[in-house]
Amino acid sequence: MGDIKVGTASWTDRTLLDSGWYPQTADTPEKRLAYYARRFPLVEVDATYYSPPAERTARLWAERTPAGFTFNVKAFSLLTGHPTKVSALYKDLRPETDKRTVYPDALPAQAYEEVWTRFLSALDPLVDAGKLGALLFQFPPWFTIKRDNKQYLLEVARRCAPLRAVYEFRHASWFDGANRDETLAFLREHRLPYVCVDMPQGHRSSVPPVLAATADLAVVRFHGHSDKWTSKDIHEKFGYRYSDRELRDWAPRLRELADSAEQTHVLMNNCYRDYAQTNATTLAGLLDAD
């Protein structure tokens, strides 16, 4: 079985800080990250989806964590085709517009290329420290299975190389009927890591929990099963605490997945209060028990 790392998709969420999971002595960002890193070998940085990271911040992350610690970094929204706040763009690359949000085609080609360059180069301190695991490209619900979108997956891989891009879909067309085998075969052919998800079903953005390794790295993200998945309040959307029974049912499936990959990253994204941290601790214990 390949190596399995378990972590969470946040260590700074406001409700987590209020939950009491951190001891009172962990009263600074530096101490909180150090405390987290003593308990988990992996974390996902989601803030980079909303605003591109600064190189200085990435350097602090690298300095404040022990050797062998891994950061997965979520790609900036503009790079996955999501609407992006103009205020989140680099100041000198902001288009002249009255709109609050823009899509990639609102930027001149040179500015769009510069966004890619700056986003990736800001992560250099993590790369130099050997602490960058993967770049998470989570695509929007309108990113359906079609030739142009498949080509974009390949483009992302080329742009990120030698860094690892991993792919999460939010449209069921990728797994409808025969498309499931087509999608997995395409990813395997090009050695593109697929992000397996556990999430609420029956919504426009719902993707079934298909567990498969399409490269040497497998990633699983647990989003919970909140009955308020469509809420704009992220704490309502992700405020779901997995039961021990649910996690026990998942453990053998994750071990089986890990048999098909060199590394498996498991992230709890049910980030409300200490739900993710508590569930991640339980799941890691179950995986270590066998």
N, C-alpha and C positions, 0 to 999 in steps of 0.2 A: 504494500500500500504506500502511495506517495505521501509526502508531508502535508499535513492539514494545519492551517493557521486559522484561528477564530478570533474575531474582533467585532467592533461596532462601527457604525457610520458617523459617529460623532463623539467628541469628548468635551465639548464646550456648550452644549445646548443649555439654554437658560433653565429649563425645567429639571435637567439633570443636576445642575448646580444647586437648585432649591431642594432636591430630593434627599440630600444628606448622604449620598453615595461617597462623595469626597469627604475625608476628615477635615476638621476645622483648620488643621495645620497646612492643608493644601489650599492656601489662600491667594496664590498668584497663578497666572497662566503657566509659568515654568514648572511650578510644583505640581499643578494638576496634570500636565502632560507626563511628567516623571512618574506620578502615582499611577496613572493609566498604564504606562509602558511597563511597569513592574507586574501588571496583572494580565496583560494581553500582548501578543507579539505582532499585532496587526491593527491598523486603524484606517478608516476611509475618510478622506477630506472632502466634504460636500460643499464647503463654502466657496470653493474655486469654481463651482457651477454658476454662482451668482455674480462673482467678481474675480477676475484673473489674479493669481497670486503674485506677490512681490518676492524677488529673489532673497531679500533680507529675511522675510518670514520663513521661507523654505530652509534657509541656513539655520535659523533658530530651532526649527523642528528637528533638524539633523543633530544639532548640538545638544538638545535636551532629551534625547532618547538613547538607549544603550545600543551597542553593536548588535546587529541582527534584527533590529526592529524594522517593520515594513509599513510604508505609507502607500495606500492606493489613492489616487487623486482623480476626482471627477472633472471631466472636461468642461471648460467654459461653455455656457449655453449657446453662444454664437456658433461654436464649432459643431454643434449637433443639430443646428437648424431650428432651435427654439427662439421665441421672441426674447430679445435682450434689451435691458434698460440702457438707454443712451448714456445715462450717468455712470453705468458700470464699465463702459468702454474707456480705453486709454484716452486722456483728454485731447491729445493731438491727433487722434484718429476718429473723433466723433464727427458724424456727418451733420451738415446743416439741415436741420429738420425741426418741425414743431412737435413731432411724435415723441411719446415717452419711450416707446419700445421700437426696435427695428429688427429686421431679419438680415441674414448675410448679404443678400443682393442690394441692400441699401448702402453698402460700403463700396468705394472704388476698389478695384482688384488689388491694387498695391497695398491699400490699407488692410484689406482682408488677409493678405499674405503676412503683413506685419503683425497682426493679431496672433496668428499661428506661431510666428517666430518668437515673439515675446512670451507667450504662454509657455512654450516648451523650454525656452532658455531660463526662465525663472525657476525651473525645477532642477537646475544643474547642481545645487548643493546637495539635494537628496540623491541624485545620480552619483555624484562624487563620493558620497558616504556609503553607497551601496544599499540605500534604504528606500529607493523607489520601486514599488512592486509593479503596479499597472496603472494605466490611464483608463478610467471608466468613461465610455461613450454611451450614454443613455439617450436613445433617440425618442422623438416625440410620437404621440399616437397616430399622427398622419404619415409617419415614415413606414410605408407599406412595402411588401415584397414586390420589387420590380427591378428591371435591369439597371436603371440609373442609380438606384439606391445600393444595389450590390457593388456597383463600381465605386460608389463613395466609400463603402467599407474598405475596399482595397486602397483607395486614395488615402484614407485615414492611416492605414497600416504603413504606407510608404512615408507619409509625413512624419509619423512618430518614430519610425525606425532609427536607432536600434531599441528604442523604448517599446514597451508592450501596450498596445491598445486592446481593450476587451469590450465586448459589445452586448448591450442590453436593449431588447426590443420592447415596444409598448403597443404593438398592433398584432392582433391574432392571426393576420394573413400569413405571417411567417410560419405558422404551425397548423394552418387549416388543411385537413386531409393530407394529400400527397406532398403538400408544401413543406411539411415537417421534415421529411427525408431529404427533400431538395435543399432546404436551408442548412441542415446539419452537414450534408455532403459538400456544399459550397464552402462552408466554414472550415471543414476538415481539409479540403483540397488546398486551401490557401493558408492553413495553420492559423486561423483566426480564432482566438478564445471566445467562447460563448458564455454569457452570464445567465445562469439559471436563476429563476425567481420563484418565490412563494408569495402570492399576493391575492387580494380579493378577486373573485371571478364574476363574470356577468356585466363588466363595464367595457366601455370603448377601448380603454387602455389595458384591458386584462390579457395576460399571456398565461397559458397553462404551465404548470410546474414540470416542465420537461427537463430531466436531469441527463446531461450528456457532456462528455469532454470532447472538444473539437481541436484541442492543441495540448501542449505539455502543461499548460496552466488552465485550471478550471476555477470558476468563480460562482458562488451562490449568494444571493442577497435575499434576506428575509424581510418582507415589507409588512407582515402582519395580516390580519383579517378584520380590520375595522369596518363596521357597518356605515362609516361616514367617509368612505374612500374618496368621494367626489367633493368633500369639503375643501374650501380654500384655506382653512386653518390646518397647518401641517401637524399640529399636535392631535387634532381630531382624526386626521387622515392616517397617521401612523401610531396612534395611541392604542396599541394592542399588545397585551402581554401573553406570550405563549405559555401554555400549561406544560408541566413536566411531561405529561403523557404525549403531547404533540412533539416535544423535543426527543423523547425516547423513540418515537416512531420515525423521526428523521435520521437519527444517528446511523442505523445500518445502511440507509440509502446514501448517506454522505460517505461512509466508508467504501461502499461499492463504487461510487463516483471516483473517489481518490485512487482506486485501483487502476483507473484509466488515465491518470495524469501524474506528472512528476510533483506538482504542487497544486493544492486546492485551497482557495481562500473563501472563508465563510464569514459573511458580514451580517450582523443584525441591524436592520434599518428601522426597527420599531422604536424610534427615538422620541420617547416621552418619559420624563422623569428617569428612573433607573431601569426601565423595562429592558432596554437593549443590553445593558451591562449585566443584569441579573440573568437574563436568558443566555447570553454568551458564556457566562461562567458555568451555568448548568450544562449547556451543550458541550463545551470543551471537556468537562468532567466525564460526560457520557462517552465521548469519543476516545478519551484516554483510558477508559475502564476496560476496553476490550483488548 
